[in-house]
Amino acid sequence: QTSSDLTISVPGAADGDVLVVVVPNACVLPDSCYTGWVSAADTATVRFNNYSAATQNPPSGDFRVVVTRF
C-alpha cells in the first residue's frame, strides 16, 4: 500500500499534455498499476502504485511514455 515516483526527461512535454505509460509485460505485478503525467516542462513523472499489503519491487524494464498535445 505504497507508491514510488520516477521522473524522466521528455523534451517538449508541457503541463496539460496527455501522457500514456507503456509498461512491459514482465513489469506488471499483481494488485498494482503505473500512472504518469507531465509534472513540469520537459519532465514526466511515472508512479508505481502498490495496492497490496505485500512489499513489491517492480523489475527493471524498457518503459515508454507517449505524450500527446491537444
C-alpha positions in Angstrom: 0.0 0.0 0.0 2.7 2.4 -1.1 3.7 4.3 -4.2 7.0 5.4 -5.7 7.8 8.0 -8.4 10.4 8.3 -11.1 10.9 11.5 -13.1 12.2 11.3 -16.6 13.1 13.9 -19.2 10.6 14.2 -22.1 11.7 17.1 -24.3 8.8 19.2 -25.5 6.3 17.9 -22.9 4.1 20.6 -21.3 1.7 20.8 -18.5 -1.7 19.6 -19.6 -0.4 17.2 -22.3 -1.7 13.7 -22.3 0.8 11.1 -21.2 0.5 7.3 -21.7 2.8 4.9 -19.9 3.6 1.8 -21.8 4.6 -1.0 -19.4 6.5 -4.1 -20.4 4.5 -7.3 -19.6 7.3 -8.6 -17.3 6.9 -5.5 -15.1 3.2 -6.0 -14.5 2.7 -7.1 -10.9 -0.5 -8.2 -9.1 -2.5 -5.6 -7.3 -0.5 -2.7 -8.8 -0.6 -0.2 -11.6 1.5 2.5 -13.2 0.3 6.1 -13.9 2.0 9.1 -15.4 1.6 12.8 -16.0 3.6 15.7 -17.2 4.9 17.2 -14.0 6.9 20.1 -15.3 8.1 21.5 -18.6 10.1 18.7 -20.4 9.5 16.4 -17.4 7.2 13.4 -16.8 6.6 11.5 -13.6 5.8 7.8 -13.7 4.2 6.4 -10.5 4.1 2.8 -9.4 1.1 2.2 -7.1 1.1 -0.9 -4.9 -2.4 -1.7 -3.7 -1.5 -4.9 -1.9 -0.3 -5.2 1.7 2.8 -7.1 0.5 6.0 -5.3 -0.5 6.5 -5.2 -4.2 9.6 -4.1 -6.1 8.9 -3.7 -9.9 11.6 -5.2 -12.1 13.7 -3.1 -14.5 12.3 -2.8 -18.0 12.1 -0.7 -21.1 9.1 1.5 -20.3 7.9 4.1 -22.8 5.9 7.2 -22.5 3.8 8.7 -25.2 3.0 12.4 -25.0 0.1 13.9 -27.0 -0.6 17.6 -27.2 -4.1 18.9 -27.9 
